[in-house]
Amino acid sequence: MRKKIILVAGGAGFIGSHLCRRLVGDGYKVICWDNLYSGRLENIADLRGNSNFSFVKTDITKKFSFKNKVDEIYNLACIASPGGYQRRPLETLLASSVGVKNLLDLAVQCKAKFLQTSTSEVYGDPLVHPQKESYWGNVNPVGERSCYDEGKRFAESLIYTYRNLYKLEAKIVRIFNTYGPKMHPSDGRAISTFLSQALTGKPVTVFGDGLQTRSFCYVSDMVSGLILMMKSREFGPINLGNPGEFTILKLAGLIVKLVRSSSQIAHLDLPADDPVKRKPDITLAKKLLGWQPKISLEEGLKLSLPYYQSQIKSRSKVS
Ligand SMILES: NC(=O)c1ccc[n+]([C@@H]2O[C@H](COP(=O)([O-])OP(=O)(O)OC[C@H]3O[C@@H](n4cnc5c(N)ncnc54)[C@H](O)[C@@H]3O)[C@@H](O)[C@H]2O)c1
């Protein structure tokens, strides 16, 4: 039987590289596309040379012609860290509009299934807690985060339209904060930043009073959720995330303790439009996909630590 061919756009990024590894391990042929804006070749170094894996440096917003047949397309191609997308706001908007359209056209051409990684950011600074998929959100369309939030909202609308127009099996998951090895140590997201700071004895920088809450999902749980969604008959949107809710201050304390660091907590100004509360309602994922996260925050932080230790070691060798 022919092996299923799966395209992972954004596959050299943090979650994408874990997804590629899992799919190759499950026996599929994986084509990874990435323009390497925030992804890195070192994330997929162990897969290069595997005959079931190929990498092509591609920007999904540019015109491409692809003659081969693919069976499934996972789209993770979008800069996801606030620092990253605020440095490239136009590229971020285009990735979620022109880029998603290009991939949807490819899915129509190949009659492939399509899965979009949307985000909890579509709920903005939510007025409803925890966030269910039926909540329409509270997003500032002209704020500092809007290139990401509104881009992802536009992408959801595009996918809904393609599904209706072309009967495409196009699915949406809304990912809540996810962490683990291969998340770039200096991309500015809370866990990667705190681990890097605690390991180097620098102050752990908490925005505002740190009482804002987030929910953190370990990456292996997230990858299982993405694959279950692709295999299911569901279209979503379905929330994927770990409903455990922690203040940022509590997270910083946990990390300092885990690392046995001498770092102090330092408070910085709260960025604009920073959500106060974030916690997924995962009733739908449990019911429709039989999915729920298995790894607790403490376990996930322990599993992530060796990666950040090795990153810091290799950086100090270079400098
Ligand atoms: N990690 C999280 O907490 C989180 C939360 C919500 C949603 N998501 C979504 O999941 C996906 C993956 O996130 P991540 O955390 O792995 O981020 P990431 O930045 O590590 O990965 C995104 C990848 O997309 C690539 N990319 C960006 N624009 C591209 C383009 N135009 N063409 C081709 N490649 C492009 C980047 O180089 C990178 O490798 C993103 O779509 C993100 O919005 C992630």
The ligand as a MOL file (V3000), in Angstrom:
LIG
                    3D

  0  0  0     0  0            999 V3000
M  V30 BEGIN CTAB
M  V30 COUNTS 44 48 0 0 0
M  V30 BEGIN ATOM
M  V30 1 N 3.2530 27.3510 20.8410 0
M  V30 2 C 2.1090 27.8690 21.2330 0
M  V30 3 O 1.9180 28.0980 22.4180 0
M  V30 4 C 1.0020 28.1530 20.2360 0
M  V30 5 C -0.2140 28.6370 20.7390 0
M  V30 6 C -1.2370 28.8980 19.8420 0
M  V30 7 C -1.0890 28.6600 18.4880 0
M  V30 8 N 0.0870 28.1780 18.0370 0 CHG=1
M  V30 9 C 0.2210 27.9950 16.5770 0
M  V30 10 O 0.9160 26.7960 16.2840 0
M  V30 11 C 1.7650 26.9940 15.1590 0
M  V30 12 C 3.1950 26.6140 15.5210 0
M  V30 13 O 3.6400 27.4170 16.6000 0
M  V30 14 P 5.0780 27.2660 17.2570 0
M  V30 15 O 4.9400 27.5690 18.6770 0
M  V30 16 O 5.6870 25.9930 16.8270 0 CHG=-1
M  V30 17 O 5.8170 28.5160 16.5940 0
M  V30 18 P 7.1450 28.6050 15.7240 0
M  V30 19 O 7.3550 30.0420 15.4730 0
M  V30 20 O 8.2380 27.8470 16.3920 0
M  V30 21 O 6.7430 27.8450 14.3890 0
M  V30 22 C 6.1650 28.4740 13.2740 0
M  V30 23 C 6.9460 28.0390 12.0580 0
M  V30 24 O 6.3620 28.6280 10.8870 0
M  V30 25 C 7.4030 29.1060 10.0530 0
M  V30 26 N 6.8370 30.1470 9.1950 0
M  V30 27 C 6.3900 31.3780 9.5580 0
M  V30 28 N 5.9070 32.0300 8.4830 0
M  V30 29 C 6.0530 31.1920 7.4180 0
M  V30 30 C 5.7610 31.2950 6.0300 0
M  V30 31 N 5.2130 32.4070 5.5010 0
M  V30 32 N 6.0550 30.2530 5.2170 0
M  V30 33 C 6.6180 29.1240 5.7320 0
M  V30 34 N 6.9300 28.9700 7.0330 0
M  V30 35 C 6.6430 29.9950 7.8640 0
M  V30 36 C 8.4670 29.5970 11.0110 0
M  V30 37 O 9.7500 29.7010 10.4310 0
M  V30 38 C 8.4040 28.5090 12.0890 0
M  V30 39 O 9.2460 27.4320 11.7900 0
M  V30 40 C 1.6380 28.4640 14.7530 0
M  V30 41 O 0.7490 28.5670 13.6650 0
M  V30 42 C 1.0500 29.1180 15.9870 0
M  V30 43 O 0.2420 30.2310 15.6600 0
M  V30 44 C 1.1480 27.9300 18.8740 0
M  V30 END ATOM
M  V30 BEGIN BOND
M  V30 1 1 1 2
M  V30 2 2 2 3
M  V30 3 1 2 4
M  V30 4 1 4 5
M  V30 5 2 4 44
M  V30 6 2 5 6
M  V30 7 1 6 7
M  V30 8 2 7 8
M  V30 9 1 8 9
M  V30 10 1 8 44
M  V30 11 1 9 10
M  V30 12 1 9 42
M  V30 13 1 10 11
M  V30 14 1 11 12
M  V30 15 1 11 40
M  V30 16 1 12 13
M  V30 17 1 13 14
M  V30 18 2 14 15
M  V30 19 1 14 16
M  V30 20 1 14 17
M  V30 21 1 17 18
M  V30 22 2 18 19
M  V30 23 1 18 20
M  V30 24 1 18 21
M  V30 25 1 21 22
M  V30 26 1 22 23
M  V30 27 1 23 24
M  V30 28 1 23 38
M  V30 29 1 24 25
M  V30 30 1 25 26
M  V30 31 1 25 36
M  V30 32 1 26 27
M  V30 33 1 26 35
M  V30 34 2 27 28
M  V30 35 1 28 29
M  V30 36 1 29 30
M  V30 37 2 29 35
M  V30 38 1 30 31
M  V30 39 2 30 32
M  V30 40 1 32 33
M  V30 41 2 33 34
M  V30 42 1 34 35
M  V30 43 1 36 37
M  V30 44 1 36 38
M  V30 45 1 38 39
M  V30 46 1 40 41
M  V30 47 1 40 42
M  V30 48 1 42 43
M  V30 END BOND
M  V30 END CTAB
M  END
